[in-house]
Amino acid sequence: MTVTNTTDEPDRPPLERLIGFDTLSRPLESWYAFVSRLIRANLLNDVDIRKQLPVDWVRCAFAPQAIQTSDLAIPTPYVDQLPDAALKLRPVTWQPFPELSSAPPECLRGCPSCLEAGYHSYAMQGDAIARCPVHDEPLVHRCPHCDTQLLWLARSPGLSAFQCPAGCPLLEGTHSGLHVPHEDQITAALEEHLVWTQALREAIAFVSGPVHIAYPPYLAVAPMRMPPLPSIGLLPALLHALKETGLAVPAFAPFHEQSNGRWTLKVEPWTWNGADPRDESHLEAYRRAFRRSAYRTYVPLVDRVSFEQWLARSEDAHGKWHEGGVEEGSTCATFVLASYMVTNNELVALRRLLARDSNPGLACAHYTQVLINLLEHARLRRTALDQLEEPSLHVTVAEAFDVIVCTAAGHYRVSGETRGDDASRHTWLDFRELAEMAGGMIHVMRKYGPR
């Protein structure tokens, strides 16, 4: 590939005279790679970067996860030269369902060999692509040299362009990134992936959720991330499960992630009363009803009749395992139970379900089922925690998933879980979490607190 060096054309604007500027329209490459190439090829330090590069260019390159649809015109001037601004500026554009990705959005993720040549595409940010289509190397979000996470904002732009936070160079030797071997092959493969992604979006639509819960909440994820990311394999598991309904989904390419990981999902036809009159004001009332303290938790009920019927059956079979009951609240009825019965992660998942859906009636119907499933899990977990010396699937490292999808054949509820090994139940021995709303301490591993 020939790249024109424009520095010998004094009649052009200073920005266009930078070495590598003519690669602005390189197809399917990320904005991070373009700006980083300008920095490295022109040996710009932080002072030079502030003088020679528009501030929005730098922000979009090193904080891409913050770019919204309304911000796509920010990297002016020259944004009109981009063949598709969204593909170059927004990592999420490449992901059919971003909520299913296990790749941390705060990290650069790519092929080590592509990075050595100065190439990166946001197509590689999610985990739908497992291996580089050309080099057949696993994609990574850690430095190939020192295993440090490749955080976007770890250092200043001058020290973050094609370098890891510890200072290891990602480029090979003195490579400038102006010439990328096999660029045509990479572009062709990513175009195939884009077509695959668009076909998935046309075949499957999320209409409620998804809900994802990790047990214990902090274990398999980065500290303080809310909500936690699912483990690898959730997207392939979803597609494999939906194929069993007869849904035609595009075939995996060899470089796609095809393993289900530890996920086991089931698909059930979904029916609900579409005439439900509830609206956004109802959802806001339910969201306000959540209360959390060190001793009591209040969970809103959006279908009190169905919930009380389930609760009566559960108490008949197991006694009053929850140590609580239904109360009439100021905004709606709530289920009040001991705080150790549920985790913050479970409560956050419930609130997110009510906060993110555009169809309040459908969201409420889905919420009721998720709440019942969650409390049934909490009961089994409590029993297992009180007998922790015995192996139990209910206190191993695990995840839960629930979503309502719409396909050409109708609506389906897809739910499932992962389960860790029996040995992982010991992670609950020291598990505790801060109360989210009242500053107390929530102990979820023992009914009477930690041992």
C-alpha positions as CSV (number, residue, x, y, z in Angstrom):
1,M,0.0,0.0,0.0
2,T,1.4,3.4,-1.0
3,V,1.2,6.3,1.5
4,T,1.9,9.8,0.4
5,N,4.1,11.9,2.7
6,T,2.4,15.3,2.6
7,T,5.0,17.2,4.7
8,D,6.5,18.8,1.5
9,E,3.3,20.6,0.5
10,P,3.4,23.9,2.4
11,D,0.2,25.1,0.8
12,R,-1.8,22.5,2.7
13,P,-3.1,23.1,6.3
14,P,-0.6,22.1,9.1
15,L,-2.8,19.1,10.2
16,E,-2.7,17.6,6.7
17,R,1.1,17.9,6.5
18,L,1.5,15.3,9.3
19,I,3.1,12.1,8.2
20,G,0.3,9.5,7.8
21,F,-2.6,11.9,7.5
22,D,-3.4,10.5,4.1
23,T,-4.4,7.3,5.9
24,L,-7.5,8.9,7.4
25,S,-9.8,7.0,5.2
26,R,-8.2,3.6,5.7
27,P,-11.2,1.3,5.7
28,L,-12.5,-0.2,8.9
29,E,-9.5,0.9,11.0
30,S,-10.2,2.4,14.4
31,W,-9.8,6.1,15.3
32,Y,-7.4,5.1,18.0
33,A,-5.0,3.6,15.4
34,F,-5.2,6.6,13.1
35,V,-4.5,9.2,15.9
36,S,-1.8,6.9,17.5
37,R,-0.1,6.6,14.1
38,L,0.0,10.4,13.7
39,I,1.6,10.7,17.2
40,R,4.2,7.9,16.6
41,A,5.1,8.7,13.0
42,N,5.6,12.4,13.7
43,L,7.3,11.8,17.1
44,L,4.8,14.1,18.9
45,N,5.2,14.6,22.6
46,D,2.3,15.7,24.8
47,V,3.0,19.4,24.2
48,D,3.1,18.8,20.4
49,I,-0.1,16.8,20.6
50,R,-1.9,19.7,22.2
51,K,-0.6,22.1,19.5
52,Q,-1.0,20.0,16.4
53,L,-4.0,17.7,17.0
54,P,-7.6,18.8,17.7
55,V,-8.5,18.0,21.3
56,D,-11.6,16.1,20.2
57,W,-9.5,13.9,18.0
58,V,-7.4,12.9,21.1
59,R,-10.4,12.4,23.3
60,C,-12.2,10.2,20.8
61,A,-9.0,8.1,20.3
62,F,-8.3,7.4,24.0
63,A,-11.8,7.3,25.4
64,P,-13.8,5.6,22.6
65,Q,-16.2,3.9,25.0
66,A,-17.6,7.3,25.9
67,I,-18.5,8.2,22.3
68,Q,-22.3,8.4,21.7
69,T,-24.3,8.4,18.5
70,S,-24.8,12.2,18.9
71,D,-21.0,12.7,19.1
72,L,-20.1,11.2,15.7
73,A,-19.5,14.5,14.1
74,I,-17.1,15.6,16.9
75,P,-13.7,14.9,15.2
76,T,-14.0,17.8,12.9
77,P,-12.5,18.8,10.6
78,Y,-12.3,16.1,7.9
79,V,-14.9,13.8,9.5
80,D,-16.8,14.0,6.2
81,Q,-13.9,12.1,4.6
82,L,-14.7,9.0,6.6
83,P,-16.5,6.3,4.6
84,D,-18.5,5.3,7.7
85,A,-17.9,7.5,10.8
86,A,-19.6,5.0,13.2
87,L,-17.3,2.2,12.2
88,K,-14.2,4.3,12.8
89,L,-15.4,6.1,16.0
90,R,-17.6,3.8,18.0
91,P,-16.6,0.3,19.2
92,V,-20.2,-0.6,20.0
93,T,-21.2,-0.3,16.3
94,W,-19.4,-3.5,15.6
95,Q,-21.1,-5.5,18.3
96,P,-24.5,-7.1,17.6
97,F,-25.4,-7.2,21.3
98,P,-22.8,-5.3,23.4
99,E,-24.3,-6.6,26.7
100,L,-23.2,-10.1,25.9
101,S,-19.5,-9.3,25.5
102,S,-17.0,-10.4,28.0
103,A,-14.2,-8.1,26.7
104,P,-13.6,-5.1,29.1
105,P,-14.6,-1.9,27.3
106,E,-12.0,0.1,29.2
107,C,-9.2,-1.8,27.5
108,L,-7.8,-1.9,24.0
109,R,-8.3,-5.3,22.5
110,G,-6.7,-6.6,19.3
111,C,-4.3,-8.9,17.5
112,P,-0.7,-8.7,18.7
113,S,0.6,-9.0,15.1
114,C,-1.8,-6.3,13.8
115,L,-0.8,-4.0,16.6
116,E,2.9,-4.6,15.8
117,A,2.1,-3.3,12.3
118,G,0.2,-0.3,13.6
119,Y,-3.3,-1.6,12.7
120,H,-6.3,-1.9,15.0
121,S,-10.1,-2.0,14.3
122,Y,-12.9,-1.6,16.7
123,A,-14.3,-4.8,15.2
124,M,-11.9,-6.5,17.6
125,Q,-13.1,-4.8,20.8
126,G,-16.0,-7.2,21.5
127,D,-15.4,-10.9,22.0
128,A,-17.4,-12.0,18.9
129,I,-14.1,-12.3,17.1
130,A,-11.9,-14.8,19.0
131,R,-8.9,-14.9,16.6
132,C,-7.3,-12.6,14.1
133,P,-8.8,-13.5,10.6
134,V,-5.3,-13.2,9.0
135,H,-2.7,-14.1,11.7
136,D,-4.9,-16.7,13.5
137,E,-3.7,-15.3,16.8
138,P,-6.0,-15.0,19.8
139,L,-7.1,-11.4,20.4
140,V,-5.9,-10.0,23.7
141,H,-6.6,-7.0,26.0
142,R,-3.3,-7.4,27.8
143,C,0.2,-6.4,26.8
144,P,1.9,-9.4,24.9
145,H,5.1,-8.5,26.7
146,C,4.2,-7.9,30.4
147,D,0.5,-8.9,30.7
148,T,-0.6,-5.4,31.8
149,Q,-4.1,-4.5,30.9
150,L,-4.2,-2.2,27.9
151,L,-6.2,0.6,29.5
152,W,-7.2,3.4,27.2
153,L,-6.7,6.1,29.7
154,A,-3.7,4.7,31.6
155,R,-1.3,7.4,30.7
156,S,-1.0,10.6,28.7
157,P,-1.8,10.4,24.9
158,G,1.9,10.6,24.0
159,L,2.7,7.6,26.2
160,S,-0.5,5.7,25.4
161,A,-0.2,5.6,21.6
162,F,0.7,2.0,20.7
163,Q,2.2,1.5,24.1
164,C,1.0,-0.5,27.1
165,P,0.6,1.3,30.5
166,A,3.9,-0.2,31.7
167,G,5.7,1.4,28.7
168,C,6.1,-1.7,26.5
169,P,5.9,-0.8,22.8
170,L,3.1,-2.5,20.9
171,L,4.6,-1.5,17.6
172,E,7.4,-3.7,16.3
173,G,10.8,-1.9,16.4
174,T,10.6,1.5,14.7
175,H,7.5,0.7,12.7
176,S,5.4,3.8,11.9
177,G,2.1,2.0,11.1
178,L,2.0,3.7,7.7
179,H,2.2,0.4,5.8
180,V,0.2,-2.6,7.1
181,P,1.0,-6.0,5.5
182,H,-2.1,-8.0,4.6
183,E,-4.3,-4.9,5.0
184,D,-6.5,-6.1,2.1
185,Q,-7.1,-9.5,3.7
186,I,-7.9,-7.9,7.1
187,T,-10.3,-5.5,5.4
188,A,-12.1,-8.3,3.5
189,A,-12.4,-10.4,6.7
190,L,-13.8,-7.5,8.7
191,E,-16.3,-6.7,6.0
192,E,-17.5,-10.3,6.3
193,H,-17.8,-9.9,10.0
194,L,-19.8,-6.6,9.5
195,V,-22.3,-8.4,7.3
196,W,-22.6,-11.2,9.9
197,T,-23.2,-8.6,12.6
198,Q,-25.9,-6.8,10.6
199,A,-27.6,-10.1,9.8
200,L,-27.8,-11.0,13.5
201,R,-29.3,-7.6,14.4
202,E,-32.0,-8.1,11.7
203,A,-32.8,-11.7,12.9
204,I,-32.8,-11.0,16.7
205,A,-34.0,-8.1,18.7
206,F,-33.7,-7.7,22.5
207,V,-37.1,-6.4,23.8
208,S,-36.5,-6.8,27.5
209,G,-33.2,-7.2,29.4
210,P,-30.8,-8.8,29.3
211,V,-30.3,-9.5,33.0
212,H,-26.9,-10.8,34.0
213,I,-26.0,-11.7,37.6
214,A,-22.7,-13.0,38.9
215,Y,-22.3,-15.1,42.1
216,P,-20.5,-13.9,44.1
217,P,-20.8,-10.5,42.4
218,Y,-17.1,-9.6,42.3
219,L,-15.5,-12.9,41.6
220,A,-14.9,-13.3,37.9
221,V,-14.9,-9.6,37.0
222,A,-12.7,-6.4,37.5
223,P,-13.2,-4.8,40.9
224,M,-16.0,-2.3,41.2
225,R,-17.3,-2.8,37.7
226,M,-21.1,-2.3,37.7
227,P,-22.6,-4.3,36.3
228,P,-20.2,-7.2,35.9
229,L,-19.5,-8.6,32.5
230,P,-20.6,-12.1,31.5
231,S,-18.1,-14.8,31.0
232,I,-17.0,-15.8,27.5
233,G,-19.3,-17.8,25.3
234,L,-22.7,-16.1,26.0
235,L,-23.3,-14.9,22.4
236,P,-22.6,-18.3,20.8
237,A,-24.7,-20.0,23.5
238,L,-27.6,-17.6,22.7
239,L,-27.3,-18.3,18.9
240,H,-27.1,-22.1,19.4
241,A,-30.2,-22.0,21.7
242,L,-32.2,-20.0,19.2
243,K,-31.2,-22.2,16.3
244,E,-33.1,-25.0,18.0
245,T,-36.3,-23.0,17.5
246,G,-35.8,-23.1,13.8
247,L,-34.4,-19.5,13.6
248,A,-32.1,-19.0,10.6
249,V,-29.0,-17.3,12.0
250,P,-25.8,-16.6,9.9
251,A,-23.1,-19.2,10.1
252,F,-20.0,-18.6,12.2
253,A,-16.8,-17.6,10.4
254,P,-13.7,-19.6,11.4
255,F,-12.4,-16.6,13.3
256,H,-15.6,-16.1,15.4
257,E,-15.9,-17.2,19.0
258,Q,-17.9,-20.5,18.8
259,S,-17.5,-22.0,22.2
260,N,-20.4,-21.7,24.7
261,G,-18.0,-21.5,27.5
262,R,-19.9,-22.7,30.6
263,W,-23.2,-21.3,29.5
264,T,-26.3,-23.5,29.4
265,L,-29.4,-21.7,28.0
266,K,-33.0,-22.7,27.5
267,V,-35.6,-21.1,25.2
268,E,-39.3,-20.9,25.9
269,P,-42.0,-19.2,23.9
270,W,-43.0,-15.9,25.5
271,T,-46.6,-14.7,25.8
272,W,-47.9,-11.7,27.8
273,N,-50.8,-9.4,28.0
274,G,-49.9,-6.7,25.5
275,A,-52.8,-4.5,26.6
276,D,-51.1,-3.8,29.9
277,P,-51.7,0.0,30.5
278,R,-48.5,0.7,32.5
279,D,-46.2,3.5,31.4
280,E,-43.0,5.2,32.3
281,S,-44.5,6.7,35.5
282,H,-45.2,3.2,36.8
283,L,-41.6,2.2,36.2
284,E,-40.4,5.3,38.0
285,A,-42.6,4.4,41.0
286,Y,-41.2,0.9,41.1
287,R,-37.6,2.2,40.8
288,R,-38.2,4.6,43.8
289,A,-39.5,1.7,45.9
290,F,-36.1,-0.1,46.1
291,R,-34.6,0.3,49.5
292,R,-31.5,-1.3,50.9
293,S,-30.0,-1.2,54.4
294,A,-27.9,-3.4,56.6
295,Y,-30.9,-5.3,57.9
296,R,-33.9,-5.0,55.6
297,T,-34.4,-4.9,51.8
298,Y,-37.5,-3.6,50.1
299,V,-38.2,-4.9,46.6
300,P,-41.1,-3.5,44.6
301,L,-43.8,-5.8,43.3
302,V,-45.2,-5.0,39.9
303,D,-47.6,-7.9,39.8
304,R,-48.7,-8.5,43.4
305,V,-51.3,-11.2,42.7
306,S,-48.9,-13.4,40.8
307,F,-46.1,-12.9,43.4
308,E,-48.3,-13.6,46.4
309,Q,-49.6,-16.8,44.7
310,W,-46.0,-18.0,44.2
311,L,-45.0,-17.0,47.7
312,A,-47.9,-18.9,49.3
313,R,-46.9,-22.0,47.3
314,S,-43.3,-21.6,48.4
315,E,-44.1,-21.1,52.0
316,D,-46.4,-24.2,52.0
317,A,-43.5,-26.3,50.6
318,H,-40.6,-24.8,52.5
319,G,-41.9,-22.7,55.5
320,K,-41.3,-19.0,55.9
321,W,-37.7,-19.2,54.6
322,H,-37.5,-15.4,53.8
323,E,-38.2,-14.0,57.3
324,G,-40.2,-11.2,55.7
325,G,-43.5,-10.4,53.9
326,V,-45.5,-8.2,51.6
327,E,-46.1,-4.6,52.7
328,E,-48.0,-1.7,51.2
329,G,-45.6,1.1,50.4
330,S,-46.0,4.7,49.5
331,T,-45.6,4.1,45.8
332,C,-46.4,0.4,45.4
333,A,-46.4,-2.9,47.3
334,T,-43.0,-4.2,48.3
335,F,-41.6,-7.5,49.4
336,V,-39.6,-6.9,52.6
337,L,-37.0,-9.5,53.5
338,A,-33.7,-9.8,55.4
339,S,-30.9,-8.0,53.6
340,Y,-28.6,-11.1,53.7
341,M,-31.1,-12.9,51.5
342,V,-30.1,-11.1,48.3
343,T,-26.9,-9.6,46.9
344,N,-26.4,-6.0,45.7
345,N,-25.7,-7.5,42.3
346,E,-29.2,-9.1,42.2
347,L,-30.9,-5.9,43.2
348,V,-28.9,-3.9,40.6
349,A,-30.0,-6.3,37.9
350,L,-33.7,-6.0,38.9
351,R,-33.5,-2.2,38.8
352,R,-31.7,-2.1,35.5
353,L,-34.5,-4.3,34.0
354,L,-37.0,-1.6,35.0
355,A,-34.8,1.2,33.9
356,R,-33.8,0.3,30.4
357,D,-36.9,-1.1,28.7
358,S,-39.0,1.0,26.3
359,N,-42.1,-1.1,26.7
360,P,-43.2,-0.7,30.4
361,G,-45.9,-3.4,30.2
362,L,-43.5,-6.0,28.8
363,A,-40.7,-5.0,31.3
364,C,-43.1,-5.4,34.2
365,A,-44.2,-8.9,33.1
366,H,-40.6,-9.9,32.6
367,Y,-39.5,-8.4,36.0
368,T,-42.0,-10.5,37.9
369,Q,-40.7,-13.7,36.5
370,V,-37.0,-12.7,37.1
371,L,-37.8,-11.6,40.7
372,I,-39.5,-15.0,41.4
373,N,-36.5,-16.9,39.9
374,L,-34.1,-14.7,41.8
375,L,-35.8,-15.3,45.2
376,E,-36.0,-19.0,44.5
377,H,-32.3,-19.0,43.9
378,A,-31.8,-17.0,47.1
379,R,-33.7,-19.6,49.1
380,L,-31.6,-22.4,47.8
381,R,-28.4,-20.4,48.3
382,R,-29.4,-19.7,51.9
383,T,-30.0,-23.4,52.6
384,A,-26.6,-24.2,51.0
385,L,-24.8,-21.5,53.0
386,D,-26.1,-22.8,56.3
387,Q,-24.7,-26.2,55.3
388,L,-21.6,-25.0,53.6
389,E,-19.6,-28.1,54.5
390,E,-21.7,-30.0,52.0
391,P,-21.1,-29.6,48.2
392,S,-23.8,-27.4,46.6
393,L,-24.2,-25.9,43.1
394,H,-26.0,-23.0,44.7
395,V,-22.9,-21.5,46.3
396,T,-20.3,-22.1,43.6
397,V,-19.0,-19.4,41.3
398,A,-21.9,-18.9,38.9
399,E,-23.8,-16.6,36.6
400,A,-27.4,-16.2,35.6
401,F,-28.9,-14.7,32.4
402,D,-32.4,-13.8,31.3
403,V,-33.7,-11.9,28.2
404,I,-36.8,-11.6,26.1
405,V,-36.0,-11.6,22.3
406,C,-38.1,-11.1,19.3
407,T,-37.5,-13.1,16.1
408,A,-39.5,-13.7,12.9
409,A,-41.2,-16.6,14.7
410,G,-42.3,-14.6,17.7
411,H,-41.2,-13.7,21.2
412,Y,-39.0,-16.0,23.3
413,R,-37.6,-16.0,26.8
414,V,-34.0,-17.1,26.8
415,S,-32.6,-17.9,30.3
416,G,-29.7,-19.9,31.7
417,E,-26.7,-20.1,33.9
418,T,-23.1,-21.1,34.4
419,R,-21.9,-23.3,37.2
420,G,-18.4,-23.5,38.7
421,D,-16.7,-26.5,40.2
422,D,-17.6,-27.8,43.6
423,A,-14.3,-26.4,45.0
424,S,-15.4,-22.9,44.1
425,R,-18.0,-22.9,46.8
426,H,-15.2,-21.9,49.3
427,T,-15.1,-18.5,47.7
428,W,-18.3,-17.7,49.7
429,L,-16.5,-18.2,53.0
430,D,-15.0,-14.7,52.9
431,F,-17.6,-13.0,50.7
432,R,-19.3,-9.8,51.9
433,E,-20.4,-6.7,50.2
434,L,-21.1,-3.1,51.3
435,A,-24.7,-2.0,51.5
436,E,-25.5,0.0,48.4
437,M,-27.9,2.5,49.9
438,A,-27.4,2.9,53.6
439,G,-23.7,2.5,54.3
440,G,-24.1,-0.6,56.4
441,M,-22.5,-4.0,55.9
442,I,-24.4,-6.8,54.1
443,H,-23.2,-10.3,55.0
444,V,-24.6,-12.8,52.5
445,M,-22.6,-15.9,53.4
446,R,-24.1,-16.7,56.8
447,K,-27.5,-16.0,58.4
448,Y,-25.8,-14.6,61.5
449,G,-22.9,-12.9,59.8
450,P,-19.3,-14.0,59.1
451,R,-17.8,-16.9,61.0
